[in-house]
Amino acid sequence: MIPHVLPTYNRAPIAFTKGEGSWLTAEDGTRYLDLGAGIAVNALGHAHPALVATLTEQAGKLWHVSNLYRIPEQERLADLLVANTFADTVFFTNSGTEAAELAIKMVRKYWSEKGQPERVEIICFEGAFHGRSTGAIAAAGSEKMVKGFGPLMPGFTHLKFGDHDALRAAVTDRTAAIMIEPVQGEGGIRTLPDACLKGLRDLADSVGALLVFDEVQCGMGRTGRLFAHEWAGVTPDIMMVAKGIGGGFPLGAVLATEGAAAGMTAGTHGSTYGGNPLGCAVGARVVEMVADDAFLDAVRQKGARFRQGLEGLVATHPEVFEGVRGQGLMLGLKCKAANTDVVKAAYAEHLLTVPAADNVLRLLPALNIDDADIAEALARLDRTASRVKADAA
């Protein structure tokens, strides 16, 4: 008999009733140190007092009116994002998947409005994850994502990650855009080198194509900059954002330059819930806090400290781990043991981590995790590795 909740998730047998900072409390009262942050969503940890206060204040005033009317909270958040990024304009969604859908539409509308509707091809990369809608899985193209869901939306070219010759060969007069995550999250914390991001910008410019960055997971301070592409000193034409921007409240956005968004006029796209007052009030508070230079500097320092400790774990447990990846507080442990075994062993140490492709263990703690919790996380990961070795013996 099918469960009342559609069984599309392989859930751990744990349920949580309360969260505070970097800690979650399970139904039986056990406290878990959370290094997943809801898959990089709870950027400021659980129940941050500033976010609780903002949400409570807005909830007492106005939740939802629809986009038939002006929404001052939406305008305020858009102003903050434009002031802190490359963008000239912002559209608000409820999720990263919806942001991906709009990014695809925006690219195609751009070329249609320029009188070149044949330019529909979007170049994407192996290991990518852009969401689970039909358009987003077509963009990712992996068998795991697309099997059984055809026919897929056409117009996507998929290349191996880091294959520069294939990239140059793939660009044609039908190329509309290049779409990439500066750091692949689901793909295994694979960081695109700065030189490659610069090369993509140059290549896109040389053929007039748009450059689209998916920063749903790697954005909002996760790498120690407000957005990961800032490390390379390049900017996209369009960018998808979600996860951390709402601090736990469902919120996403597409940021774009005026030129890239020129075709998106009244009636070309919409959302009933996207950008509602409740979500945007919370999002504005998150951006105010995370975009602060001192906050981002602290993320970089915490990330360096955490990474140093992880390098020590690799040296101590070479049978379990083989390397550290990532930047800031978007880190990954490349495993020799099965990463799913490491995740399960961590549960026994009351530690929450997230698996990823390429046998990587993702570590995505709250950006404001304190030093004591970083030290505790390293101690629990050390005991986790010992458990994995003991189970394998």
C-alpha positions in Angstrom: 0.0 0.0 0.0 1.4 3.3 -1.0 2.2 5.8 1.9 0.1 8.9 2.2 3.3 10.9 1.5 4.4 10.0 -2.0 7.5 7.8 -1.5 10.0 9.7 -3.7 12.5 10.2 -0.9 14.9 7.8 0.7 14.6 9.3 4.2 16.6 8.7 7.3 14.5 7.4 10.2 14.9 10.6 12.2 12.4 13.4 12.7 13.2 16.8 14.3 11.0 18.9 16.5 13.2 21.9 17.2 16.3 23.7 15.9 18.6 26.3 17.4 21.7 27.6 15.7 23.7 24.7 14.3 21.8 22.1 16.3 18.6 20.1 15.8 16.6 18.2 18.4 15.0 14.9 17.4 11.6 13.5 18.7 13.4 11.5 21.4 15.3 14.6 22.6 18.6 13.7 21.0 20.6 16.7 19.8 22.3 16.5 16.4 25.0 18.8 15.1 23.8 19.9 11.6 26.4 20.2 8.9 23.8 20.1 6.1 21.7 23.2 7.0 18.8 21.8 5.0 21.1 21.4 2.0 22.6 24.9 2.2 19.2 26.5 3.0 19.5 27.6 6.6 22.3 30.1 6.0 21.9 31.6 9.4 21.2 28.4 11.2 17.9 27.3 12.8 15.5 29.9 14.5 17.8 32.8 14.1 16.3 35.5 16.4 16.5 38.2 13.7 14.7 36.1 11.2 12.1 34.9 13.7 11.4 38.6 14.6 11.2 39.6 10.9 8.9 36.7 10.1 6.7 37.3 13.1 6.4 41.0 12.5 5.5 40.5 8.8 3.1 37.6 9.5 1.2 40.0 11.8 0.8 42.5 8.9 0.5 40.8 5.5 1.3 37.4 4.1 0.1 37.3 0.5 -1.6 39.6 -2.0 -0.4 38.2 -5.4 1.5 40.0 -8.1 -1.5 41.8 -9.3 -0.4 44.7 -7.0 2.8 46.4 -6.0 4.6 44.6 -3.2 6.9 47.0 -1.2 8.8 44.2 0.5 9.6 42.7 -2.9 10.8 46.0 -4.2 13.0 46.4 -1.1 14.6 43.0 -1.6 15.1 43.7 -5.3 16.8 47.0 -4.4 19.2 45.1 -2.1 20.1 42.5 -4.6 20.7 45.0 -7.4 22.8 47.1 -5.1 25.0 44.1 -4.2 25.3 42.4 -7.5 25.8 42.8 -11.3 22.0 42.7 -11.8 19.6 45.5 -13.0 16.4 43.6 -12.4 15.1 40.6 -10.3 12.1 38.2 -10.6 11.1 36.3 -7.5 10.2 32.6 -7.4 9.5 30.1 -4.7 12.4 27.7 -5.5 15.6 27.1 -7.5 13.8 24.9 -9.9 11.4 27.8 -10.8 14.4 30.1 -11.2 16.0 27.6 -13.6 12.8 27.6 -15.7 12.7 31.3 -15.9 16.4 31.5 -16.8 15.8 29.1 -19.7 12.8 31.1 -20.9 14.6 34.4 -20.6 17.5 33.1 -22.7 15.1 32.0 -25.5 13.0 35.1 -25.3 16.1 37.2 -25.6 17.0 35.7 -29.0 13.4 35.6 -30.2 13.1 39.3 -29.6 16.4 39.9 -31.4 14.9 38.3 -34.5 17.0 35.1 -34.1 14.5 32.5 -32.8 16.7 29.7 -34.2 19.3 30.4 -31.4 17.9 28.1 -28.8 20.8 25.8 -27.9 22.0 26.1 -24.3 25.3 24.5 -23.4 25.3 22.7 -20.1 27.7 20.4 -18.3 27.9 16.9 -16.9 27.3 16.7 -13.2 25.0 19.7 -13.2 21.9 20.0 -11.1 19.4 22.7 -12.0 16.2 21.3 -10.3 13.6 18.7 -11.1 11.1 20.3 -13.4 11.1 18.9 -17.0 13.1 21.9 -18.3 15.6 21.6 -15.5 16.2 17.9 -15.9 16.6 18.4 -19.6 19.3 20.9 -18.8 21.1 18.5 -16.5 20.7 15.6 -18.8 22.0 12.8 -16.6 20.3 9.4 -16.9 19.4 9.4 -13.2 17.5 12.6 -13.7 15.8 12.0 -17.0 15.1 8.2 -17.2 11.4 7.6 -17.6 10.5 11.3 -18.1 10.8 11.7 -21.8 10.3 13.2 -24.2 12.6 15.9 -22.9 12.6 19.5 -23.8 15.0 19.9 -26.7 17.7 22.5 -27.1 20.4 21.5 -24.6 24.0 20.4 -25.4 25.7 18.5 -22.6 29.5 18.5 -22.3 32.0 16.9 -19.9 33.0 19.0 -17.0 36.3 20.7 -17.9 36.6 19.6 -21.5 37.7 22.9 -23.2 38.1 21.5 -26.7 34.6 20.0 -26.6 33.3 23.4 -25.4 34.8 25.4 -28.2 33.6 22.8 -30.8 30.1 22.9 -29.4 29.6 26.7 -29.8 27.7 27.4 -33.1 25.5 30.1 -34.6 22.6 28.4 -32.8 24.2 28.8 -29.3 21.9 30.9 -27.2 23.7 30.6 -23.8 26.2 28.8 -21.6 24.7 27.7 -18.3 26.9 26.5 -15.4 27.2 26.3 -11.6 30.5 28.0 -10.5 30.6 25.3 -7.8 28.7 22.1 -8.4 26.9 21.0 -5.3 25.0 17.8 -6.1 27.8 17.0 -8.6 30.3 16.6 -5.8 31.6 20.0 -4.7 33.4 20.5 -7.9 34.7 24.1 -8.2 35.2 25.6 -11.7 38.6 27.3 -11.7 38.6 31.1 -11.9 40.4 30.9 -15.3 37.6 28.7 -16.6 34.9 31.1 -15.5 36.8 33.9 -17.2 37.2 31.8 -20.3 33.5 31.1 -20.4 32.8 34.8 -20.2 35.2 35.5 -23.0 33.8 32.7 -25.1 30.2 33.8 -24.6 31.1 37.4 -25.5 32.9 36.3 -28.6 29.8 34.7 -30.1 27.2 37.0 -28.5 25.8 34.2 -26.3 24.4 34.8 -22.8 26.2 33.5 -19.7 24.0 32.0 -17.1 25.2 31.1 -13.6 23.3 28.8 -11.3 24.2 29.9 -7.8 21.3 28.3 -6.1 23.6 26.3 -3.8 26.9 28.1 -4.0 25.5 31.6 -3.6 24.4 33.7 -0.7 27.8 33.8 1.1 28.4 30.0 0.9 31.9 30.3 -0.5 32.9 33.4 1.5 31.8 35.9 -1.2 28.2 36.9 -1.6 28.2 34.9 -4.8 30.8 32.4 -5.9 31.5 34.0 -9.3 32.9 37.1 -7.6 36.1 35.1 -6.8 36.8 35.1 -10.6 36.0 38.7 -11.1 33.5 38.0 -13.8 29.7 38.5 -14.0 27.0 36.6 -15.7 24.1 38.0 -17.7 21.5 35.9 -15.8 21.8 34.2 -12.4 19.6 31.8 -10.5 19.4 32.1 -6.7 17.4 30.2 -4.0 18.2 28.1 -1.0 20.1 30.4 1.4 18.4 33.6 0.3 15.3 32.8 2.4 17.3 31.5 5.4 14.8 28.5 5.5 11.8 30.3 4.0 11.0 29.1 0.4 12.3 31.8 -1.8 14.2 32.0 -5.1 15.1 34.6 -7.7 16.4 35.3 -11.1 18.8 38.2 -11.4 19.6 39.7 -14.8 21.1 42.6 -16.6 18.8 45.0 -18.4 19.9 43.7 -21.8 19.4 40.0 -21.0 15.9 40.7 -19.5 14.8 43.0 -22.3 12.3 40.4 -23.8 10.6 39.8 -20.5 7.7 42.2 -20.7 4.3 42.2 -19.0 2.6 38.8 -19.5 5.6 36.8 -20.5 6.1 35.2 -17.1 4.4 35.2 -13.7 3.9 33.5 -10.3 1.1 33.5 -7.8 3.2 33.1 -4.7 6.6 34.3 -5.9 7.9 37.4 -4.1 5.1 37.5 -1.6 5.5 39.9 1.4 6.3 37.2 3.9 9.1 35.6 1.9 10.6 38.9 0.8 10.6 40.4 4.2 12.7 37.5 5.4 14.9 37.5 2.3 15.7 41.1 2.8 16.8 40.5 6.3 19.0 37.6 5.2 20.6 39.7 2.4 21.3 42.6 4.8 23.1 40.2 7.2 25.0 38.0 4.7 26.1 40.8 2.4 27.9 42.5 5.2 31.7 42.5 4.6 32.5 41.5 8.2 30.1 38.6 8.0 31.6 37.3 4.7 35.1 37.7 6.2 34.0 35.5 9.1 32.7 32.9 6.7 36.1 32.8 5.0 37.9 32.5 8.3 35.6 29.7 9.5 35.9 27.9 6.2 39.7 28.0 6.4 39.7 26.7 9.9 37.2 23.9 9.1 39.2 22.9 6.0 42.4 22.7 7.9 40.8 20.4 10.3 39.3 18.3 7.5 42.8 18.0 5.9 43.9 16.5 9.2 41.1 14.0 9.1 42.2 12.9 5.7 45.7 12.3 6.9 44.4 10.4 10.0 41.9 8.3 8.1 43.3 7.6 4.6 41.2 4.4 4.4 38.0 6.5 4.6 38.8 9.9 3.1 41.1 10.9 0.3 40.8 14.7 -0.1 39.0 17.9 0.7 37.2 20.1 -1.9 35.4 23.4 -2.0 35.7 26.9 -0.6 34.4 28.8 2.3 31.7 26.7 4.0 30.8 24.7 0.9 33.2 21.9 1.6 33.3 18.3 0.5 35.2 15.2 1.7 36.1 12.9 -1.2 35.6 9.4 0.3 37.3 6.1 -0.3 34.6 4.3 1.7 31.1 4.6 0.3 29.9 8.1 1.2 26.5 6.7 2.2 28.2 4.5 4.8 29.9 7.6 6.2 26.5 9.5 6.3 25.0 6.5 8.2 27.9 6.3 10.6 27.7 10.0 11.3 24.1 9.5 12.4 25.4 7.3 15.2 27.6 10.2 16.2 24.5 12.5 16.1 26.0 14.4 13.1 24.2 15.4 10.0 25.9 15.5 6.6 24.8 15.3 3.0 26.0 12.9 0.3 26.8 14.0 -3.2 27.9 12.6 -6.5 31.5 11.4 -7.1 31.4 9.7 -3.7 31.7 13.0 -1.9 30.4 13.9 1.6 29.0 17.5 1.6 29.6 19.7 4.6 27.3 22.8 4.3 26.9 24.2 7.9 25.2 27.4 8.8 27.4 30.3 7.7 27.4 31.6 11.3 28.5 28.3 12.9 30.8 29.1 15.8 34.3 27.9 16.4 33.2 25.5 19.2 30.8 23.8 16.9 33.4 23.5 14.2 35.7 21.8 16.7 32.9 19.5 17.8 32.1 18.7 14.1 35.7 17.7 13.5 35.7 15.5 16.6 32.5 13.8 15.5 33.8 13.3 12.0 36.9 11.7 13.5 34.7 9.3 15.5 32.6 8.7 12.4 35.6 7.6 10.4 36.7 5.3 13.1 33.2 3.7 13.0 33.4 3.2 9.3 36.8 1.5 9.6 35.5 -0.7 12.4 32.5 -1.7 10.4 34.7 -2.6 7.4 37.1 -4.7 9.5 
